[in-house]
Amino acid sequence: MSIEYYHIRDLDILTKVDDFVPYFYNKKNNKWEVDQEDILLDRMSELDTSLDLITEEEALKMIESNK
């Protein structure tokens, strides 16, 4: 199963879907957490234009730049 990474631009949140489970990257804890508020899935269902599909490399760069 592949992992898809997304950036929600207007909230500046890094998210991913891994095995049908949505996660967001918690900048304060520097770890992935389950998206229990369904932020990503809500955005996906609305076809939100502020949601960008990004590569794993882009996601890793965003994580590194937040440290």
DSSP file (Angstrom, degrees, kcal/mol; ACC not computed):
  #  RESIDUE AA STRUCTURE BP1 BP2  ACC     N-H-->O    O-->H-N    N-H-->O    O-->H-N    TCO  KAPPA ALPHA  PHI   PSI    X-CA   Y-CA   Z-CA
    1    1 A M              0   0    0      0, 0.0     2,-0.2     0, 0.0     0, 0.0   0.000 360.0 360.0 360.0 133.4    0.0    0.0    0.0
    2    2 A S        -     0   0    0     16,-0.0    17,-0.5     1,-0.0     2,-0.5  -0.550 360.0-127.3 -90.6 157.0    1.4    3.4   -0.9
    3    3 A I  E     -A   18   0A   0     -2,-0.2     2,-0.4    15,-0.1    15,-0.2  -0.879  17.3-153.8-103.6 132.4    1.3    6.5    1.3
    4    4 A E  E     -A   17   0A   0     13,-1.9    13,-2.4    -2,-0.5     2,-0.4  -0.911   7.9-155.8-107.8 134.3   -0.1    9.7   -0.1
    5    5 A Y  E     -AB  16  54A   0     49,-0.8    49,-2.5    -2,-0.4     2,-0.3  -0.862  11.7-176.7-111.1 143.2    1.1   13.0    1.3
    6    6 A Y  E     -AB  15  53A   0      9,-2.8     9,-3.1    -2,-0.4     2,-0.5  -0.970  17.6-150.1-136.8 150.9   -0.9   16.3    1.2
    7    7 A H  E     -AB  14  52A   0     45,-2.4    45,-2.6    -2,-0.3     2,-1.0  -0.991   9.0-152.3-120.2 124.2   -0.3   19.9    2.3
    8    8 A I  E >>> -AB  13  51A   0      5,-3.0     5,-1.6    -2,-0.5     4,-1.3  -0.833  15.6-166.4 -94.0 101.8   -3.3   21.9    3.4
    9    9 A R  T 345S+     0   0    0     41,-2.8     3,-0.3    -2,-1.0    -1,-0.2   0.885  78.3  52.0 -61.8 -46.7   -2.0   25.3    2.4
   10   10 A D  T 345S+     0   0    0     40,-0.3    -1,-0.2     1,-0.3    41,-0.1   0.765 123.1  31.8 -68.6 -22.4   -4.5   27.6    4.2
   11   11 A L  T <45S-     0   0    0     -3,-0.6    -1,-0.3    39,-0.2    -2,-0.2   0.492 101.7-132.5-103.9  -8.1   -3.9   25.8    7.5
   12   12 A D  T  <5 +     0   0    0     -4,-1.3     2,-0.5    -3,-0.3    -3,-0.2   0.930  53.3 151.2  51.2  51.9   -0.3   25.0    6.7
   13   13 A I  E   < -A    8   0A   0     -5,-1.6    -5,-3.0    13,-0.0     2,-0.5  -0.946  41.1-144.7-115.7 131.2   -0.8   21.4    7.8
   14   14 A L  E     +A    7   0A   0     -2,-0.5    11,-2.9    11,-0.4     2,-0.3  -0.823  29.9 173.6 -91.5 129.0    1.1   18.4    6.5
   15   15 A T  E     -AC   6  24A   0     -9,-3.1    -9,-2.8    -2,-0.5     2,-0.3  -0.863  13.7-171.6-132.7 165.0   -1.1   15.3    6.2
   16   16 A K  E     -AC   5  23A   0      7,-2.1     7,-3.0    -2,-0.3     2,-0.5  -0.985  19.0-139.4-152.0 159.9   -0.9   11.8    4.9
   17   17 A V  E     +AC   4  22A   0    -13,-2.4   -13,-1.9    -2,-0.3     2,-0.5  -0.990  23.3 178.4-122.1 120.3   -3.0    8.7    4.2
   18   18 A D  E >  S-AC   3  21A   0      3,-2.5     3,-1.3    -2,-0.5   -15,-0.1  -0.969  73.3 -17.6-127.1 114.2   -1.4    5.4    5.1
   19   19 A D  T 3  S-     0   0    0    -17,-0.5    -1,-0.1    -2,-0.5   -16,-0.1   0.917 128.1 -53.5  55.0  46.7   -3.4    2.2    4.6
   20   20 A F  T 3  S+     0   0    0      1,-0.2    -1,-0.3    -3,-0.1   -17,-0.0   0.547 114.7 118.0  67.5  11.6   -6.7    4.3    4.5
   21   21 A V  E <   -C   18   0A   0     -3,-1.3    -3,-2.5    13,-0.0     2,-0.3  -0.940  58.6-139.8-109.2 122.6   -5.9    6.0    7.8
   22   22 A P  E     +C   17   0A   0      0, 0.0    13,-2.6     0, 0.0     2,-0.3  -0.613  24.1 179.1 -84.1 140.9   -5.4    9.8    7.7
   23   23 A Y  E     -CD  16  34A   0     -7,-3.0    -7,-2.1    -2,-0.3     2,-0.3  -0.907  15.8-152.9-131.1 158.8   -2.7   11.4    9.8
   24   24 A F  E     -CD  15  33A   0      9,-2.6     9,-2.6    -2,-0.3     2,-0.7  -0.963  26.3-114.6-128.5 154.1   -1.4   14.9   10.3
   25   25 A Y  E     - D   0  32A   0    -11,-2.9     2,-0.8    -2,-0.3   -11,-0.4  -0.783  23.3-146.4 -90.9 118.0    2.1   16.0   11.3
   26   26 A N  E  >> - D   0  31A   0      5,-2.7     4,-1.6    -2,-0.7     5,-1.2  -0.746   8.3-165.1 -85.3 109.5    2.1   17.6   14.8
   27   27 A K  T  45S+     0   0    0     -2,-0.8    -1,-0.2     1,-0.2     5,-0.0   0.815  85.7  54.6 -66.2 -31.5    4.8   20.2   14.6
   28   28 A K  T  45S+     0   0    0      1,-0.2    -1,-0.2    -3,-0.1    -2,-0.0   0.890 120.1  30.0 -70.8 -39.2    5.0   20.6   18.4
   29   29 A N  T  45S-     0   0    0      2,-0.2    -2,-0.2    -3,-0.1    -1,-0.2   0.531  99.7-132.4 -96.3  -8.5    5.6   16.9   19.0
   30   30 A N  T  <5 +     0   0    0     -4,-1.6     2,-0.3     1,-0.2    -3,-0.2   0.914  69.6 102.3  54.2  47.0    7.5   16.2   15.8
   31   31 A K  E   <S-D   26   0A   0     -5,-1.2    -5,-2.7    -7,-0.0     2,-0.3  -0.992  76.5-100.5-153.2 159.7    5.4   13.1   15.1
   32   32 A W  E     -D   25   0A   0     -2,-0.3     2,-0.3    -7,-0.2    -7,-0.2  -0.623  38.7-172.4 -79.4 137.2    2.5   11.8   13.0
   33   33 A E  E     -D   24   0A   0     -9,-2.6    -9,-2.6    -2,-0.3     2,-0.1  -0.967  32.8 -96.2-130.7 148.1   -0.9   11.6   14.8
   34   34 A V  E     -D   23   0A   0     -2,-0.3     2,-1.8   -11,-0.2   -11,-0.3  -0.397  37.0-121.9 -62.1 134.7   -4.2   10.1   13.6
   35   35 A D    >   +     0   0    0    -13,-2.6     3,-1.3     1,-0.2     6,-0.1  -0.583  41.9 168.0 -80.4  81.3   -6.4   12.8   12.2
   36   36 A Q  T 3  S+     0   0    0     -2,-1.8    -1,-0.2     1,-0.3    -2,-0.0   0.675  73.2  57.2 -73.1 -17.8   -9.3   12.3   14.6
   37   37 A E  T 3  S-     0   0    0     -3,-0.1    -1,-0.3     0, 0.0    -2,-0.1   0.438 104.9-129.3 -91.2  -0.3  -11.0   15.5   13.5
   38   38 A D    <>  +     0   0    0     -3,-1.3     4,-2.3   -16,-0.1     5,-0.2   0.828  53.4 152.6  57.1  36.3  -11.1   14.3    9.8
   39   39 A I  H  > S+     0   0    0      2,-0.2     4,-2.0     1,-0.2     5,-0.2   0.947  72.2  43.1 -59.7 -49.2   -9.5   17.5    8.6
   40   40 A L  H  > S+     0   0    0      1,-0.2     4,-2.6     2,-0.2     5,-0.2   0.943 114.2  48.5 -65.1 -48.5   -8.0   15.8    5.6
   41   41 A L  H  > S+     0   0    0      1,-0.2     4,-2.3     2,-0.2    -1,-0.2   0.864 110.4  52.5 -63.6 -35.7  -11.0   13.7    4.6
   42   42 A D  H  X S+     0   0    0     -4,-2.3     4,-1.4     2,-0.2    -1,-0.2   0.925 111.5  46.8 -62.6 -44.0  -13.3   16.7    4.9
   43   43 A R  H  <>S+     0   0    0     -4,-2.0     5,-2.2    -5,-0.2     4,-0.4   0.894 112.2  50.3 -65.0 -39.7  -11.0   18.7    2.6
   44   44 A M  H ><5S+     0   0    0     -4,-2.6     3,-1.0     1,-0.2    -1,-0.2   0.904 109.2  50.6 -66.3 -40.3  -10.8   15.8    0.1
   45   45 A S  H 3<5S+     0   0    0     -4,-2.3    -1,-0.2     1,-0.3    -2,-0.2   0.782 111.1  49.2 -69.5 -25.8  -14.6   15.3    0.0
   46   46 A E  T 3<5S-     0   0    0     -4,-1.4    -1,-0.3    -5,-0.2    -2,-0.2   0.465 106.8-126.4 -88.7  -2.6  -15.1   19.0   -0.7
   47   47 A L  T < 5 -     0   0    0     -3,-1.0    -3,-0.2    -4,-0.4    -2,-0.1   0.923  37.4-160.5  53.2  46.8  -12.5   19.0   -3.5
   48   48 A D    > < -     0   0    0     -5,-2.2     3,-1.1     1,-0.1    -1,-0.2  -0.323  19.0-147.1 -62.5 132.2  -10.8   21.8   -1.7
   49   49 A T  T 3  S+     0   0    0      1,-0.2    -1,-0.1    -3,-0.1    -2,-0.0   0.590  94.8  65.8 -79.3  -9.6   -8.4   23.9   -3.9
   50   50 A S  T 3  S+     0   0    0     -7,-0.1   -41,-2.8   -42,-0.1     2,-0.6   0.359  82.6  94.7 -90.4   7.3   -6.1   24.6   -0.9
   51   51 A L  E <   -B    8   0A   0     -3,-1.1     2,-0.5   -43,-0.2   -43,-0.2  -0.880  57.7-170.2-102.4 119.8   -5.2   20.9   -0.7
   52   52 A D  E     -B    7   0A   0    -45,-2.6   -45,-2.4    -2,-0.6     2,-0.5  -0.931  20.4-137.6-113.6 130.2   -2.1   19.8   -2.6
   53   53 A L  E     -B    6   0A   0     -2,-0.5     2,-0.3   -47,-0.2   -47,-0.3  -0.749  36.3-177.8 -77.5 125.4   -0.9   16.3   -3.3
   54   54 A I  E     -B    5   0A   0    -49,-2.5   -49,-0.8    -2,-0.5     2,-0.1  -0.789  25.2-102.8-125.4 167.6    2.8   16.3   -2.6
   55   55 A T     >  -     0   0    0     -2,-0.3     4,-2.2   -51,-0.1     5,-0.1  -0.389  32.3-110.9 -83.8 165.1    5.7   13.8   -2.9
   56   56 A E  H  > S+     0   0    0      1,-0.2     4,-2.6     2,-0.2     5,-0.2   0.888 120.3  55.1 -60.7 -39.0    7.3   12.1    0.1
   57   57 A E  H  > S+     0   0    0      1,-0.2     4,-2.1     2,-0.2    -1,-0.2   0.905 107.3  48.7 -62.5 -42.2   10.4   14.1   -0.6
   58   58 A E  H  > S+     0   0    0      2,-0.2     4,-2.1     1,-0.2    -1,-0.2   0.903 111.2  51.0 -64.2 -40.4    8.4   17.4   -0.3
   59   59 A A  H  X S+     0   0    0     -4,-2.2     4,-2.2     1,-0.2    -2,-0.2   0.919 109.5  49.8 -62.5 -43.7    6.8   16.2    2.9
   60   60 A L  H  X S+     0   0    0     -4,-2.6     4,-2.5     1,-0.2    -1,-0.2   0.875 109.1  52.2 -64.0 -37.1   10.2   15.3    4.4
   61   61 A K  H  X S+     0   0    0     -4,-2.1     4,-2.1     2,-0.2    -1,-0.2   0.894 109.0  50.3 -65.0 -39.5   11.6   18.8    3.4
   62   62 A M  H  X S+     0   0    0     -4,-2.1     4,-0.8     2,-0.2    -2,-0.2   0.906 111.3  48.5 -65.3 -40.7    8.6   20.4    5.2
   63   63 A I  H >< S+     0   0    0     -4,-2.2     3,-0.9     1,-0.2     4,-0.3   0.933 112.1  48.7 -63.9 -45.9    9.2   18.4    8.3
   64   64 A E  H >< S+     0   0    0     -4,-2.5     3,-1.2     1,-0.2    -2,-0.2   0.860 106.9  55.6 -62.9 -36.4   12.9   19.2    8.3
   65   65 A S  H 3< S+     0   0    0     -4,-2.1    -1,-0.2     1,-0.2    -2,-0.2   0.689 102.9  57.5 -72.8 -16.2   12.2   22.9    7.8
   66   66 A N  T <<        0   0    0     -3,-0.9    -1,-0.2    -4,-0.8    -2,-0.2   0.502 360.0 360.0 -89.8  -4.7   10.0   22.9   11.0
   67   67 A K    <         0   0    0     -3,-1.2    -1,-0.2    -4,-0.3    -2,-0.1   0.464 360.0 360.0 -85.9 360.0   12.8   21.6   13.3
